[in-house]
Amino acid sequence: MPDLGARRTFLFGALGVVVSIPLGTIAARAQATPAQLVAAMREGGKVVFLRHATTVQEQIDTGRLGDRTGQRNLSPAGIEQARALGRAFRALDISFGLVLASPVFRARDTAELAFGAGNFTESMEVVADDYAGSQVNFMVESTRRLLRTPPPSGGNLLLVGHRTPLEMVTRQRFPDTILPEGAMAIFAPMGNETKLLGTLTAEQLIAAAR
């Protein structure tokens, strides 16, 4: 089995090569209020990066796509969290013209539980870094492009993915205190750059919908 921890460290060490062009105006600790972030998403035109829902921490990732037993999967609490996120988005009238999900099961399951089968697209553009293999540069460049491209027709774009690729693209740390599982980072894309409006936990979104 490959040493995925060592590989992840290497990817961060190589950021000067992989991420050679700054994404734009990014501040990981920039923070609007939950009400402001909900209003921004209702307005449309945002890119929302949703970290997959809560997982079983004791499970180990093998880096093999399609191998559910070799991946960290959603916990029972994470399954309900994903469903509750979908209900909250609908209750708050936050719509997404396109939902892209990593093919890693914990991300694609989050998308399916929240929005239903057939209402999202699996994409290597937002795959986990330790599952990207030779496509890691493609993932980084694609995520960067998606974060800074305004969604068409004023709708929102939802990316259901993983924390480490977001850190690789933005060159910012998003620890669990800022982006726990099930949380989202909301970006306002502006063509050549993007602005991080803030982060919102699953619990904050669900509370806003009550």
N, C-alpha and C positions, 0 to 999 in steps of 0.2 A: 504494500500500500504506500503511495507517495506521502511524503511529509507535507501535508497541506498547510500547516502552520508556517513552516519554513518558506514555502512557496508564496504565501501571502506576504510575509515579511519582505521577500525579494521584490514583489510587485510594488510595494510601497517604496522600497529603496530605489527602484528604477523610474520613479515618477517623472524625473527630469527628462526621460526619454519618452515614456508613454504619453504623458500629458505635457506637451511642449509649448502649448499656447494657453495662456490663462483663459478661464471660462468667461470672466467678466466680473461684474460687481457681485461678489459673494461674501457674506458674513455669516458664519454658522450660528452666531449668537444674536443676530438681529431678530427681534421678536415683537410682532404685533400681538394684540390681545386675542384670545380665542374668538370673541365676537367679531373683531376686525378680519380675522382669517376666514371665518365662515362667510362673512359678507363678500370678501374678495373672491372666494370660490363661487358663490352664487352669481356674482357679476359675470363670471366667465373669463376666458382668455388666459387662464393660468395653467401651469404644468404642476401637477401634484405627484410627488414621489412618495408612494406609500410603502413603507417597510412591511414585509409579510407579518401576519398575525403571530401570536405567541406560540412557541414551539416546545417540544420535549428536549430539554437541555442535555439529558443523558445520552441521547442518540448521537451517533458519530457520522459525519459526512465523509463519503468515499471519493467524491468528485465524479461519480458516474451518473450521467443523465439517464433517466428511465428506470433507475434502480431505487424504488421507493424504500426498501428495507435498508439500503445503504445511505439514506439521507436523514437529516433532522426534519421531522415532520411536525405538523400542527398538533398541539395538545388538545384535549377536550375543551379547555378554556379558550384556546386559540380558535377552535372551530366556531364556538359561540361568538367570540369576539369578531370574527370575520363576518358572520351573519348580521351581527348588530351594526357593524360599520355600514353594510349595504343598506340596512333599514334607515340608519341615520342620514346617509347621503340622500335617500329618497325623501325622507320627511323634511329635510332642509331645502329641498328643491335644488340640490347641487347635481348638475348633469355633466356627463363626460361623453364627448363625441367619439372618443377612441380610448380603449383600455388595453394597454400592452402589459403582459405578464411574463416574468421569467419562467422558463420551462422547468425550473427546479420545483419539486412538488409543493413545498411550503408556500411558494409565491403563487403558483397557478391554482392551488386549492383555495388560497385567500380570495383570488379574483372570482373563482367559480362560486364559492359560498356567498360572496357579497353581491354578485351581479347575475349569476346564473350561467349555466353552460351555454356556449354559443354567443355570449355577450362580451367576450374578450378575445384577444389574439395572443398566443404564445410567441415570444420573440427573443432571439439571442441578443438583441440590442440591449436588453436589461438583465441578462443572465448573471448569476453569481460569479465572482472572479475565479473561484476555485473550481468552477465547472466550465469556464470559458475555453480552456485549452489554448489552441493556436488562434482563437478568435478574440483574445483579450483586448487587443488593440481596436478591433472592430467594435467591441462592446463599449470601450471608453469613448471612442470618437462618436459613436451613435448616441450614447447617453448625453454627451456634451451638446450635440446638435439638437436633440430633443428638448433639453432644458432651456435652450435659448431661442427656439423657434415658436412664434406665437401660433396657437392652435387656430385652424380655420373657422370662420363663421362665428367667432366669439365664444365657442364652446371651450370646455376644459379638456386637457389630456391627462390621463392617469397612467402612471408607470408603477407597476407592482413589482418591487424588486428587493434588493438587499443593501444593507448599510455600507459595506466595504466599497462596492463600486461607486456609490455616491461620494464617499470620502476621496476615492481616487480621482474622480472627475473634478470635484470642487477644491481639492487640496485642503479640506477642512475636516476636523474630527467631529463626529456626531456620536458621542458616547450615549449610553443608555439613559443618562440623566436628561439628554436632549432629544434623542430619537429612539425610544424603546420599541420593542416589537409591537406592531400595530399602529405606530405613529406615522405622521406624514410631514414632509417638508413642502411648503407651498412657494412656488417660484412665479415671478412675473417676467416672462421672456420679452426681450426687446431686440430681437434680430441678431446683433453681434455680441450681446451680453445678456445676462439675466440677473434679476435681483431676488434674493431670498427674503420673503416677507416674514417668515417665521416657521415654527414647527408646532404641531398640534397632536396631542396624544389621542389614542382611540377613546379613552374615557372622556376627554374634553369634548370631542365631536359628539359622542353618544349623549352626554349631558346636555349639550346645546340643542339636541333634537327633542328633548323631553318637554 
